Amino acid sequence: MSSNKVAIVTGASQGIGRSTAIRLAKDFGAIVLVARNRENLEQTAQAVTEAGAQALAIGIDLSLPDAAQAVVDQTLAAYGRIDALLNIAGAVPQIDLFDMTDEQWNNGLALKLHGARRLTIAAWPALKATSGSVVLMSGNSAVVPKAPYAAVGTINAAIVALAKAFSDRGIEDGVQVNSVLPGPVMTGRRQSYLEHWAPLHNMSVEEATAKFPKEAGIARYGSPEEIAELMAFVVSPGAQWMTGSTLRMDGGEVKSV
Ligand SMILES: NC(=O)c1ccc[n+]([C@@H]2O[C@H](COP(=O)([O-])OP(=O)(O)OC[C@H]3O[C@@H](n4cnc5c(N)ncnc54)[C@H](OP(=O)(O)O)[C@@H]3O)[C@@H](O)[C@H]2O)c1
């Protein structure tokens, strides 16, 4: 890729973040890959390089307060600019509303909400300089919160509001900010959840895997590559006038208007 544009992708060690990083290699000259697992990040870096972009892997825990500035500093030291920030990292525990402890709530918030908020603020001056784009990853649970995974829904709803607030400032500063809400996507995270959930409910993993799309009223799970295509569009020149928007890709799961 001949572009000199630089994108930061969090959660790039696996799942939707990894697929997004690889897809963005077609449109950006360099992709900065952020997550904790360095070995997995190196595998993504290899795939990004093969897809035509430079890659910089930063192994860091984004729930820690100093991590955001460290990611921005390393990115600017390596490439001198930031054109897009895709906040995808998230690991909110899926625990019943009445069982979840304060610590578990705080862990979910520390990464998915505050990690994304801090990184967006730390990258903002560089994004302002390039009239760049930010995406914050939410999820359908923001609009259909359920008791068995209330924290995910609550934090995803907060992410939508946070993206709106950033987009408000972005109108002045020339930075475009949107949130993306996937429905159920088959990633390693979902696979592990199903493997844990199925025996607790006297089901095989295959039965549990089939049960959720059926109950959600959709034909199948989405793939990480499909969400990556949407992420690539949101940060592309063709989407430049789209800001403050909440984009859903869910196979038709949300039935309301
Ligand atoms: N899959 C779905 O059905 C679905 C639906 C709606 C929304 N989403 C959202 O999409 C995002 C990605 O989901 P996914 O299914 O692809 O999940 P995943 O496969 O579990 O990936 C989560 C990513 O977050 C990173 N991460 C976790 N804790 C971190 C920390 N403390 N610091 C830095 N990075 C951390 C993980 O890397 P390390 O472990 O290496 O740190 C990993 O790269 C999440 O925000 C999720 O809520 C997913």
The ligand as an SDF file (V2000), in Angstrom:
LIG
                    3D

 48 52  0  0  0  0  0  0  0  0999 V2000
  -17.9720  -11.0630   19.2110 N   0  0  0  0  0  0  0  0  0  0  0  0
  -19.1510  -10.5090   19.2880 C   0  0  0  0  0  0  0  0  0  0  0  0
  -20.1760  -11.1470   19.0820 O   0  0  0  0  0  0  0  0  0  0  0  0
  -19.2870   -9.0580   19.6180 C   0  0  0  0  0  0  0  0  0  0  0  0
  -20.5430   -8.4480   19.4870 C   0  0  0  0  0  0  0  0  0  0  0  0
  -20.6810   -7.1000   19.7980 C   0  0  0  0  0  0  0  0  0  0  0  0
  -19.5740   -6.3770   20.2230 C   0  0  0  0  0  0  0  0  0  0  0  0
  -18.3700   -6.9980   20.3580 N   0  0  0  0  0  0  0  0  0  0  0  0
  -17.2270   -6.1910   20.8340 C   0  0  0  0  0  0  0  0  0  0  0  0
  -16.1800   -6.2610   19.8910 O   0  0  0  0  0  0  0  0  0  0  0  0
  -14.9230   -6.1750   20.5730 C   0  0  0  0  0  0  0  0  0  0  0  0
  -14.0420   -7.3420   20.1680 C   0  0  0  0  0  0  0  0  0  0  0  0
  -14.7490   -8.5180   20.4630 O   0  0  0  0  0  0  0  0  0  0  0  0
  -14.1760   -9.9530   20.0260 P   0  0  0  0  0  0  0  0  0  0  0  0
  -15.3170  -10.8720   20.0340 O   0  0  0  0  0  0  0  0  0  0  0  0
  -13.3050   -9.8350   18.8480 O   0  0  0  0  0  0  0  0  0  0  0  0
  -13.3250  -10.2740   21.3470 O   0  0  0  0  0  0  0  0  0  0  0  0
  -11.9540  -11.0410   21.5980 P   0  0  0  0  0  0  0  0  0  0  0  0
  -11.6930  -12.0150   20.5000 O   0  0  0  0  0  0  0  0  0  0  0  0
  -11.9940  -11.5060   23.0010 O   0  0  0  0  0  0  0  0  0  0  0  0
  -10.9060   -9.8550   21.5000 O   0  0  0  0  0  0  0  0  0  0  0  0
  -10.8080   -8.9190   22.5320 C   0  0  0  0  0  0  0  0  0  0  0  0
   -9.5420   -8.1280   22.2990 C   0  0  0  0  0  0  0  0  0  0  0  0
   -9.3620   -7.2060   23.3880 O   0  0  0  0  0  0  0  0  0  0  0  0
   -8.0280   -7.3400   23.8650 C   0  0  0  0  0  0  0  0  0  0  0  0
   -7.9420   -7.0200   25.2890 N   0  0  0  0  0  0  0  0  0  0  0  0
   -8.5940   -7.6260   26.3180 C   0  0  0  0  0  0  0  0  0  0  0  0
   -8.2230   -7.0870   27.4900 N   0  0  0  0  0  0  0  0  0  0  0  0
   -7.2970   -6.1230   27.1890 C   0  0  0  0  0  0  0  0  0  0  0  0
   -6.5380   -5.2140   27.9660 C   0  0  0  0  0  0  0  0  0  0  0  0
   -6.6760   -5.1700   29.3010 N   0  0  0  0  0  0  0  0  0  0  0  0
   -5.6850   -4.3800   27.3400 N   0  0  0  0  0  0  0  0  0  0  0  0
   -5.5510   -4.4170   25.9750 C   0  0  0  0  0  0  0  0  0  0  0  0
   -6.2650   -5.2300   25.1930 N   0  0  0  0  0  0  0  0  0  0  0  0
   -7.1140   -6.0840   25.7840 C   0  0  0  0  0  0  0  0  0  0  0  0
   -7.6970   -8.8060   23.6250 C   0  0  0  0  0  0  0  0  0  0  0  0
   -6.3070   -8.9980   23.5450 O   0  0  0  0  0  0  0  0  0  0  0  0
   -5.3560   -9.5440   24.7120 P   0  0  0  0  0  0  0  0  0  0  0  0
   -6.0850  -10.6170   25.4360 O   0  0  0  0  0  0  0  0  0  0  0  0
   -4.1560   -9.9990   23.9390 O   0  0  0  0  0  0  0  0  0  0  0  0
   -5.0530   -8.3460   25.5560 O   0  0  0  0  0  0  0  0  0  0  0  0
   -8.3150   -9.0180   22.2640 C   0  0  0  0  0  0  0  0  0  0  0  0
   -7.4380   -8.5940   21.2430 O   0  0  0  0  0  0  0  0  0  0  0  0
  -15.2320   -6.1340   22.0640 C   0  0  0  0  0  0  0  0  0  0  0  0
  -15.2240   -4.7910   22.4900 O   0  0  0  0  0  0  0  0  0  0  0  0
  -16.6410   -6.7120   22.1370 C   0  0  0  0  0  0  0  0  0  0  0  0
  -17.3640   -6.2460   23.2420 O   0  0  0  0  0  0  0  0  0  0  0  0
  -18.1970   -8.3090   20.0500 C   0  0  0  0  0  0  0  0  0  0  0  0
  1  2  1  0
  2  3  2  0
  2  4  1  0
  4  5  1  0
  4 48  2  0
  5  6  2  0
  6  7  1  0
  7  8  2  0
  8  9  1  0
  8 48  1  0
  9 10  1  0
  9 46  1  0
 10 11  1  0
 11 12  1  0
 11 44  1  0
 12 13  1  0
 13 14  1  0
 14 15  2  0
 14 16  1  0
 14 17  1  0
 17 18  1  0
 18 19  2  0
 18 20  1  0
 18 21  1  0
 21 22  1  0
 22 23  1  0
 23 24  1  0
 23 42  1  0
 24 25  1  0
 25 26  1  0
 25 36  1  0
 26 27  1  0
 26 35  1  0
 27 28  2  0
 28 29  1  0
 29 30  1  0
 29 35  2  0
 30 31  1  0
 30 32  2  0
 32 33  1  0
 33 34  2  0
 34 35  1  0
 36 37  1  0
 36 42  1  0
 37 38  1  0
 38 39  2  0
 38 40  1  0
 38 41  1  0
 42 43  1  0
 44 45  1  0
 44 46  1  0
 46 47  1  0
M  CHG  2   8   1  16  -1
M  END
$$$$
